[in-house]
Amino acid sequence: MRRVLTMFLCMVLAVSSVLAQNRTITGKVADETGKLLEGASVQAKGTKTAVLTKADGSFSIQVAQNAKSIIVSYVGSEAMEITLNGGSVYAVSLKKKVDPLEEVVVTGYQARKKRDEAGAISSIKAAQIENLPNASLDKALQGKAAGVLVQSNNGLPGGAINVRIRGQGSYLAGNDPLYIVDGVQINTRSDGSFTQNNPLAFLNPDDIETIDILKDAASAAIYGSNASNGVVIITTKKGKAGKTKFNANVYMGSVQLMKKLQMSNSQEYFQMRSEAYGNANNLPWDNLAVLQTVLNELRVPNAATLTQAQALAAAAALPTYDWQDAAFRTGSIQNYELSASGGNDKTTFRIAGNYSLQEANITKADFKRAGLRFDIQNKATDRLTLGASVNLSTFNQNNPFATSGSFLGSPAFSASGLIPVNPIYNADGTYYGVPGQTPANLIGTLNQNIIQVNDFNSGYQRTNQMIGNVTLDYKINSWLTFKTLVGMDYRLTQGKNVRDARTADGFNFKGNVSVQSNWNTNINTYQTLNFNKTFGTKHRLDGLVGFELRRENNESISANGQGFPTYQFTSLNNAATPASVGEFFSGFRRNGFFGKLNYGFDRKYLFAFTLRRDGSSRFGSDNQYGTFWGISGAWNIDQENFLKNSNVINSLKLRASYGSTGNDQIGNFDALGLYGGGGIYNGGSGISYSQLANPNLKWERNITTNLGLDFGLFDNRVTGSLEVYNKETKDLLISQPIQISTGFSSITSNVGRLVNKGIELTLGGDLIKAKKPGAFNWNVAFTFAYNKNEVKELYGGLKILPGDNSVQVGQPLGVLFTQQFAGVNPSTGRPMWYDTLGNLTYQVLAKDRKIIGPQNTPLYQGGLRNSLTYKNFTFDFFFQYEYGRYTSDGQANFLIENIARINVLKQAYDNRWTTPGQITFFPRYNVNGTEAKASGAQSGTRTFFKADYVRLKNVAVYYDLSPSLVKKAGLSSFRFYVQGTNLWTASDWFSYDIEFVGTATGIVPQTKNYTVGVQVGF
Amino acid sequence: MNTKKIYQTGLALASLLVVFSSCKKQLEISPRQSIEATTALTSKDAIDASITSIYATYKSARLYGRDLIAIPEVLADNGFATNKSGRLLSEAANVQGAHFTGSVWSGSYAAINQINNTIAAISVGGITPTPVQADLDRWLGQLYFLRGLYYFDLVRVYGYVPGAVVASQDRGGVPLSITGIATSADALAWKPSRAPIADVYTQIVKDLIASESRLTFPGLGVNVANKAAAQALLSRVCLYNKDYTESKKWSDAVITLASSKLATTANYVAQWRAETHTETLFQIRFATPAENIGVNESLQTSFTTLVTPGNQASTGGFGDVVPTITMLNDLGITLTGGNTTTVFALNHTVASRSTDVRNLMFEPGTAGRGNIKVECTKYIGKNGTINLDNVPVLRISEAILNRAEAQATAGSSVFNLASALSDLKAIKARRYTDYTGSAQETADNAMTQAQLLEEILRQRRIEFAFEGHRFFDMKRLGRDLVKGPHYNNVAFTDIRILPALPQSDIDGNSNLKQNAGY
């Protein structure tokens, strides 16, 4: 029956085609560059009629009169449907098919096609990081690559960023990845004394073409001793042959506080302070003596003579001033860029300049950068190519009072906790409560007028950085090339900090001024012989051998002076007392030989072997050299016959790798036995035994096994990759505690082992795919990473690192080990904990501590990027998320104290214990802080909270002017965009912000930014 | 590739190899702020610099910079914590664990190891230029004094004092190390146990006697060890050790040597306003702005809000610790409205003072940090800058009170009430403007042994108020801490009399026993 039906259908179709009248369609098919294509297939849609284009790209096809469209396809290009609109001649331009595996990745001294690579490498393209108000490139990595955790320490523009690739692999040594910009290794150490000056802020992120992140050891092993924490390779934009193109980009915007903390008002403060006195003395809070004491503290005149009614009335009349409103501001963002690039077939160049300003949401922190980039490549002969690039940048930052910490004069710390009774200004507009006046300070522990302090204090940190390289490529023959690079990273950091003589910290010194100058010289050179040869048609061999050298010297001088004639003088020349001077030197040397061999068979089966032998001056004289290696293999399954013609699976690749890398991020002279400065006394300068020698000190070694799968499905509409890894750190560098009664606390030793295991998933694709240009398209890219960290072994069979309970065998590094908070006793209002037996106790002991769980690092993290396009509009939004982080917020801990020496969060005030039977988390107030025979109220887990969040990190709308209009205006492109950062967060964090690393005490919180911009090409 | 090219390339590569062949040498780099440890102590200057660093360690806020002075005041009944900065609150409330910190341990042992290594370097010889006998006496005299004082502070902080021991809670003194540790291997192998308390005191006395015989007075002055300082410390150590004969002997010696330094009612105040108090036999010197501990933890900021005495308009430090009501009573200061808890909580003004000149070191502070309290001004930026004060460790008046106590204690081998009374009166006559011939003097003459001993101890409390004696005096006598009306009392048998040893040393060494209750 079925067969009959089929036959019938065929007949109907045949007849209809005969009946229909035909017409002839002609035209030419070319690729994107205009090259005419021979052998492209042209088919009338819905028919079997098809022709191939001739050598000149031309075709002629008969189609039915009523045919709607023809389909043009060509190997390696995306098929295209051409709507027939009545004309008979069509020029077709085919787009190159985007095969994710055909993209080029930079793998270390080499650029290779992703299809030929067997390692775990994440790539980030310019489009993903362009035009974001990020001062430094590390911040731009956030959420973009699976397994790369990026956390800002704070909201200081140009501030420190914490980047961890595949978890924390080291305890003592550093966990920062290696950054390489156009072949030059850069360190991320901030040398500024007065504010954080992230060295990676030297580069305008908009000058970046790609960022490739080497995650597994086999890929990173080529960087040997530096590569344990992964390698971030940054390639900047280069010029292309052709007419000189100009690109101008301007954006401006504002920086705002994401969240203002809701603090208690003056009446609430009065209430809690009275309760605190009352509870401490077993008196009711409204006892007259208590009320008088508190009113007296709050500078109510003649408080001691008031009756109870008068005292309560006086309290009710206390004014409330909002110091947060006064301290925080709306900052501005400005960014200007202009670049020109072009050249001819011999020489290409790119010149770019940028000026950027970002203000923090608090005085006086800001970031101003001016940068110039120059890049030139010249083909001197057919064999010889020379290149040079120079990046000059200067960034200038106004100093905040402090980058973190509980400094009374720091607005970031004090604005929330200042007792709100304090006026900001006197009636005549002058500052209230400043030295030399009456009263000379504010009420309460936070007694500095932070507005005055920050208006009067001054200071800056200026970083001048020159990073440049020259390269030479000499093509010895068709398969062998000699490459050399000499790079230099020179950084001068200078700063000055003035504690004005009129402010509390400067008053008694008549001004206190510090200056600093630090210069860092980092020279890096490598020579490689790169080879690339195909044997027969199927065997392909490529790779390199090379030598690298790096040396870094860091020197600084500093001085501090006090006693200035008037506040107008801040030059050290005018100081009466040169209080201190300082000089510092440090440095290291590294060198290494390395080689890599890649073998591919028919682009199906790939093998690679890497070897590096590295020396570092940081290790003991017997152990300066280490050997690192990696081996990897991959199978491009899609090249097999059984998948070649699959409509579902377009690309499929299985990868496996195994390798070792090293970590030498320890102190430059940790292996030596040293006598250093031993303080000064009685006019003399002392020396003392500062460090015991450890001649056995050696590399920390990471061994990583990595399995990966890359795939492209449904015409590459869905692409992605999955990685599973096991990263084992051996010879873990630990500060091994020794008995303090030796006079030393520890020696740096290789004693321990830990493992990071994880899964990373990157998934991307078109949720809705545009049928034709200009139609609605929705593209998503999702990253997910899970990392589990576990300490496997410590020296001497120890289960717990003595002196540091956060390092325990079988637990993640940095595990929280403390007493479990049990809430507030409903009958007494006193805080309780669980003891070893699980009983409630007021007084915890060391033995009551137990493992609570991991802290500070999320278990799961990633991002979701959406890009919606319709006609000339693009709408991008990007979420990032972290889950499984447990941490303590130092700022919030101050603001939930039960002493009421500073103001308290409204939430804490509202929920404080006041009456028997009340179930709450916040104990009763007590001026002594700690109840009699009890532990401090903030002991144990009381201050630890879950820090999970989802954040709408970025939203942007772009509008591109249509090509015809652009052309009319004499331009090559025109784009207008609006952008927002940190617009929305799903989290119940009750302090300023959930995104911080380390302490949150007194840090400048992250900001919400809005920008608008225009990008013009001509 | 033709042969010429191959040759060229080969040459280029070979030359590269030559350039980079000396790889090992390329890795050479030396620190500049430090020198190689093994040869550091081979010159006279180096020995002197090493000794300088041992004194410098004492300046730490965890040692004589603050803790050894301020914490004994709040642990005992002298100091009330005002909560103006929040510091020392828990110590004042005797919260378990709030006591001397592990830094007394770490700082002292670092200094002791430095002393031991320096003594070793001197005995090994090879020092250039060759030291003469005077050099050796100067070095060893100071080193033995310092080792004695460091061990004395360690053992009185972490262990009980001989004769005042809660046997069930006694875990011994402190580890004794008198040879230097100079290699990683030695350091890793060091797993000491706590020496018996008596052994530690024996070592301290031995070191101090060795010091006393080598030093002279005034020698190099009171900023460093000298003969009188060694004698005065011996007088104190022996008093703690209940060896009254030796205590009296060394008191006699130092009184003979330095009693002329005793201040009088006329110059008492001036002595506390001068950089160096005339009675000082040994002090920790804070001289330059770089040595300033600063506004958070210096003794000035700990004890007073004042910048200069008598000027309530200018606020400096926090004034975290002020005299308790019982301290005010003993000082003879009466607040307006009387010395009651209610009055104490409000702004203080002084209604009246006794004739004791020592209470002139106590006056109302500023309103800048909250309610005005009567504060101690013994540390008031005497060295020219706020928060910069020398810290007296040994004063001659202590030797007189030591001798008085040694002779007034029941059962003492040198029991002599008349001599004890005479010493007490020598002090009182120099402190109360109207003492000689007063009714008080007559009453004092009639005291029983018990009354006399109590009066000697009360005078000791007043004399050394806010100088770091009180807690140790209570502890060595096995007395309960009577902290009312501000705080709960602490019995001598309470485990909170002793602090915890640093947990990391306990964790890493099973030979070392933690104090009871921690």
HADDOCK unambig.tbl for C-alpha pairs under 7 A between the chains (distance, minus, plus):
assign (segid A and resid 289 and name CA) (segid B and resid 342 and name CA) 6.43 0.50 0.50
assign (segid A and resid 293 and name CA) (segid B and resid 345 and name CA) 6.33 0.50 0.50
assign (segid A and resid 293 and name CA) (segid B and resid 346 and name CA) 5.39 0.50 0.50
assign (segid A and resid 296 and name CA) (segid B and resid 371 and name CA) 6.84 0.50 0.50
assign (segid A and resid 297 and name CA) (segid B and resid 370 and name CA) 5.03 0.50 0.50
assign (segid A and resid 297 and name CA) (segid B and resid 371 and name CA) 5.45 0.50 0.50
assign (segid A and resid 436 and name CA) (segid B and resid 314 and name CA) 6.95 0.50 0.50
assign (segid A and resid 439 and name CA) (segid B and resid 368 and name CA) 6.94 0.50 0.50
assign (segid A and resid 440 and name CA) (segid B and resid 314 and name CA) 6.73 0.50 0.50
assign (segid A and resid 440 and name CA) (segid B and resid 315 and name CA) 6.81 0.50 0.50
assign (segid A and resid 440 and name CA) (segid B and resid 368 and name CA) 6.42 0.50 0.50
assign (segid A and resid 441 and name CA) (segid B and resid 368 and name CA) 5.70 0.50 0.50
assign (segid A and resid 443 and name CA) (segid B and resid 369 and name CA) 6.54 0.50 0.50
assign (segid A and resid 443 and name CA) (segid B and resid 370 and name CA) 6.28 0.50 0.50
assign (segid A and resid 444 and name CA) (segid B and resid 369 and name CA) 6.07 0.50 0.50
assign (segid A and resid 444 and name CA) (segid B and resid 370 and name CA) 6.10 0.50 0.50
assign (segid A and resid 445 and name CA) (segid B and resid 84 and name CA) 5.71 0.50 0.50
assign (segid A and resid 445 and name CA) (segid B and resid 85 and name CA) 5.56 0.50 0.50
assign (segid A and resid 445 and name CA) (segid B and resid 369 and name CA) 6.61 0.50 0.50
assign (segid A and resid 477 and name CA) (segid B and resid 1 and name CA) 6.34 0.50 0.50
assign (segid A and resid 508 and name CA) (segid B and resid 386 and name CA) 6.83 0.50 0.50
assign (segid A and resid 579 and name CA) (segid B and resid 289 and name CA) 5.25 0.50 0.50
assign (segid A and resid 579 and name CA) (segid B and resid 290 and name CA) 5.64 0.50 0.50
assign (segid A and resid 580 and name CA) (segid B and resid 290 and name CA) 5.70 0.50 0.50
assign (segid A and resid 584 and name CA) (segid B and resid 33 and name CA) 6.94 0.50 0.50
assign (segid A and resid 585 and name CA) (segid B and resid 32 and name CA) 6.19 0.50 0.50
assign (segid A and resid 586 and name CA) (segid B and resid 31 and name CA) 6.35 0.50 0.50
assign (segid A and resid 588 and name CA) (segid B and resid 29 and name CA) 6.76 0.50 0.50
assign (segid A and resid 589 and name CA) (segid B and resid 26 and name CA) 6.82 0.50 0.50
assign (segid A and resid 589 and name CA) (segid B and resid 27 and name CA) 5.07 0.50 0.50
assign (segid A and resid 590 and name CA) (segid B and resid 27 and name CA) 6.33 0.50 0.50
assign (segid A and resid 616 and name CA) (segid B and resid 27 and name CA) 6.35 0.50 0.50
assign (segid A and resid 617 and name CA) (segid B and resid 27 and name CA) 4.79 0.50 0.50
assign (segid A and resid 617 and name CA) (segid B and resid 28 and name CA) 6.36 0.50 0.50
assign (segid A and resid 617 and name CA) (segid B and resid 29 and name CA) 6.95 0.50 0.50
assign (segid A and resid 669 and name CA) (segid B and resid 31 and name CA) 6.93 0.50 0.50
assign (segid A and resid 673 and name CA) (segid B and resid 36 and name CA) 6.12 0.50 0.50
assign (segid A and resid 673 and name CA) (segid B and resid 37 and name CA) 5.24 0.50 0.50
assign (segid A and resid 674 and name CA) (segid B and resid 34 and name CA) 5.96 0.50 0.50
assign (segid A and resid 674 and name CA) (segid B and resid 35 and name CA) 5.55 0.50 0.50
assign (segid A and resid 674 and name CA) (segid B and resid 36 and name CA) 5.01 0.50 0.50
assign (segid A and resid 674 and name CA) (segid B and resid 37 and name CA) 4.49 0.50 0.50
assign (segid A and resid 675 and name CA) (segid B and resid 34 and name CA) 5.42 0.50 0.50
assign (segid A and resid 675 and name CA) (segid B and resid 35 and name CA) 5.27 0.50 0.50
assign (segid A and resid 675 and name CA) (segid B and resid 36 and name CA) 6.25 0.50 0.50
assign (segid A and resid 675 and name CA) (segid B and resid 37 and name CA) 5.01 0.50 0.50
assign (segid A and resid 675 and name CA) (segid B and resid 40 and name CA) 6.56 0.50 0.50
assign (segid A and resid 676 and name CA) (segid B and resid 33 and name CA) 6.33 0.50 0.50
assign (segid A and resid 676 and name CA) (segid B and resid 34 and name CA) 4.31 0.50 0.50
assign (segid A and resid 676 and name CA) (segid B and resid 35 and name CA) 6.52 0.50 0.50
assign (segid A and resid 678 and name CA) (segid B and resid 53 and name CA) 4.67 0.50 0.50
assign (segid A and resid 679 and name CA) (segid B and resid 53 and name CA) 5.65 0.50 0.50
assign (segid A and resid 679 and name CA) (segid B and resid 56 and name CA) 5.62 0.50 0.50
assign (segid A and resid 680 and name CA) (segid B and resid 52 and name CA) 6.88 0.50 0.50
assign (segid A and resid 680 and name CA) (segid B and resid 53 and name CA) 6.70 0.50 0.50
assign (segid A and resid 680 and name CA) (segid B and resid 56 and name CA) 5.86 0.50 0.50
assign (segid A and resid 681 and name CA) (segid B and resid 52 and name CA) 5.80 0.50 0.50
assign (segid A and resid 681 and name CA) (segid B and resid 55 and name CA) 6.50 0.50 0.50
assign (segid A and resid 681 and name CA) (segid B and resid 56 and name CA) 5.18 0.50 0.50
assign (segid A and resid 682 and name CA) (segid B and resid 223 and name CA) 6.96 0.50 0.50
assign (segid A and resid 682 and name CA) (segid B and resid 285 and name CA) 6.42 0.50 0.50
assign (segid A and resid 682 and name CA) (segid B and resid 287 and name CA) 6.95 0.50 0.50
assign (segid A and resid 684 and name CA) (segid B and resid 52 and name CA) 6.55 0.50 0.50
assign (segid A and resid 685 and name CA) (segid B and resid 49 and name CA) 6.14 0.50 0.50
assign (segid A and resid 685 and name CA) (segid B and resid 52 and name CA) 6.61 0.50 0.50
assign (segid A and resid 686 and name CA) (segid B and resid 49 and name CA) 4.16 0.50 0.50
assign (segid A and resid 686 and name CA) (segid B and resid 50 and name CA) 5.47 0.50 0.50
assign (segid A and resid 686 and name CA) (segid B and resid 52 and name CA) 4.80 0.50 0.50
assign (segid A and resid 686 and name CA) (segid B and resid 53 and name CA) 4.27 0.50 0.50
assign (segid A and resid 687 and name CA) (segid B and resid 49 and name CA) 5.39 0.50 0.50
assign (segid A and resid 687 and name CA) (segid B and resid 50 and name CA) 4.96 0.50 0.50
assign (segid A and resid 687 and name CA) (segid B and resid 53 and name CA) 5.69 0.50 0.50
assign (segid A and resid 688 and name CA) (segid B and resid 50 and name CA) 5.80 0.50 0.50
assign (segid A and resid 688 and name CA) (segid B and resid 53 and name CA) 6.21 0.50 0.50
assign (segid A and resid 688 and name CA) (segid B and resid 114 and name CA) 6.68 0.50 0.50
assign (segid A and resid 689 and name CA) (segid B and resid 37 and name CA) 6.83 0.50 0.50
assign (segid A and resid 689 and name CA) (segid B and resid 114 and name CA) 6.83 0.50 0.50
assign (segid A and resid 692 and name CA) (segid B and resid 183 and name CA) 6.11 0.50 0.50
assign (segid A and resid 692 and name CA) (segid B and resid 184 and name CA) 5.86 0.50 0.50
assign (segid A and resid 693 and name CA) (segid B and resid 183 and name CA) 6.81 0.50 0.50
assign (segid A and resid 693 and name CA) (segid B and resid 184 and name CA) 6.36 0.50 0.50
assign (segid A and resid 694 and name CA) (segid B and resid 184 and name CA) 6.61 0.50 0.50
assign (segid A and resid 738 and name CA) (segid B and resid 187 and name CA) 6.58 0.50 0.50
assign (segid A and resid 738 and name CA) (segid B and resid 188 and name CA) 6.00 0.50 0.50
assign (segid A and resid 739 and name CA) (segid B and resid 190 and name CA) 6.93 0.50 0.50
assign (segid A and resid 739 and name CA) (segid B and resid 505 and name CA) 5.24 0.50 0.50
assign (segid A and resid 739 and name CA) (segid B and resid 508 and name CA) 6.98 0.50 0.50
assign (segid A and resid 740 and name CA) (segid B and resid 106 and name CA) 5.64 0.50 0.50
assign (segid A and resid 740 and name CA) (segid B and resid 505 and name CA) 6.36 0.50 0.50
assign (segid A and resid 741 and name CA) (segid B and resid 106 and name CA) 6.66 0.50 0.50
assign (segid A and resid 741 and name CA) (segid B and resid 109 and name CA) 5.14 0.50 0.50
assign (segid A and resid 742 and name CA) (segid B and resid 109 and name CA) 6.49 0.50 0.50
assign (segid A and resid 742 and name CA) (segid B and resid 110 and name CA) 6.99 0.50 0.50
assign (segid A and resid 742 and name CA) (segid B and resid 113 and name CA) 6.60 0.50 0.50
assign (segid A and resid 742 and name CA) (segid B and resid 181 and name CA) 6.46 0.50 0.50
assign (segid A and resid 742 and name CA) (segid B and resid 187 and name CA) 6.06 0.50 0.50
assign (segid A and resid 743 and name CA) (segid B and resid 106 and name CA) 6.57 0.50 0.50
assign (segid A and resid 743 and name CA) (segid B and resid 109 and name CA) 4.73 0.50 0.50
assign (segid A and resid 743 and name CA) (segid B and resid 110 and name CA) 3.51 0.50 0.50
assign (segid A and resid 743 and name CA) (segid B and resid 111 and name CA) 6.97 0.50 0.50
assign (segid A and resid 743 and name CA) (segid B and resid 113 and name CA) 5.44 0.50 0.50
assign (segid A and resid 744 and name CA) (segid B and resid 110 and name CA) 6.35 0.50 0.50
assign (segid A and resid 802 and name CA) (segid B and resid 504 and name CA) 5.12 0.50 0.50
assign (segid A and resid 802 and name CA) (segid B and resid 507 and name CA) 5.45 0.50 0.50
assign (segid A and resid 802 and name CA) (segid B and resid 508 and name CA) 5.72 0.50 0.50
assign (segid A and resid 803 and name CA) (segid B and resid 503 and name CA) 6.62 0.50 0.50
assign (segid A and resid 803 and name CA) (segid B and resid 504 and name CA) 4.03 0.50 0.50
assign (segid A and resid 845 and name CA) (segid B and resid 518 and name CA) 6.54 0.50 0.50
assign (segid A and resid 846 and name CA) (segid B and resid 518 and name CA) 6.79 0.50 0.50
assign (segid A and resid 928 and name CA) (segid B and resid 89 and name CA) 6.39 0.50 0.50
assign (segid A and resid 930 and name CA) (segid B and resid 90 and name CA) 6.74 0.50 0.50
assign (segid A and resid 933 and name CA) (segid B and resid 95 and name CA) 6.06 0.50 0.50
assign (segid A and resid 934 and name CA) (segid B and resid 95 and name CA) 6.59 0.50 0.50
assign (segid A and resid 935 and name CA) (segid B and resid 95 and name CA) 6.91 0.50 0.50
